[in-house]
């Protein structure tokens, strides 16, 4: 695991309940990645480079495509939420900490 909590986590590596047994799941943690590989703002905790497996560019391409699609849905929903509370549709976009 990276210091940004990105990459592969084997079964038993994580625990939701600190007093319970290890979680029996395996995960791959990833997040926003600058399309132009520009340095990421250090002011945002846990925002850092993804930890991609070596030799599998297709895996990276598929996950980034999925991530960007989900972000489009999230941005649409945030615009709807903003309008529903009487704000401009870009209210949350203009007040976001994420680039």
KASUL-V293762 format. One record per backbone hydrogen bond with DSSP energy under -0.5 kcal/mol. CO is the residue of the C=O (numbers start at 0). NH is the residue of the N-H. Records with the same first field share a line. If there is no record, write none. Layout:
CO: NH  NH
This chain:
1: 4
5: 1
6: 28
8: 26
9: 12
13: 22
15: 17
16: 19
22: 11  24
26: 8
28: 6
33: 36
40: 43
42: 44
43: 46
45: 47
49: 51
52: 55
55: 59
56: 60
57: 61
58: 62
59: 63
60: 64
61: 65
62: 66
63: 67
64: 68
65: 69
66: 70
67: 71
68: 72
69: 73
70: 74
71: 75
72: 76
73: 77
74: 78
75: 79
76: 80
77: 81
78: 82
79: 83
80: 84
81: 84  86
82: 85
87: 90
89: 93
90: 94
92: 95
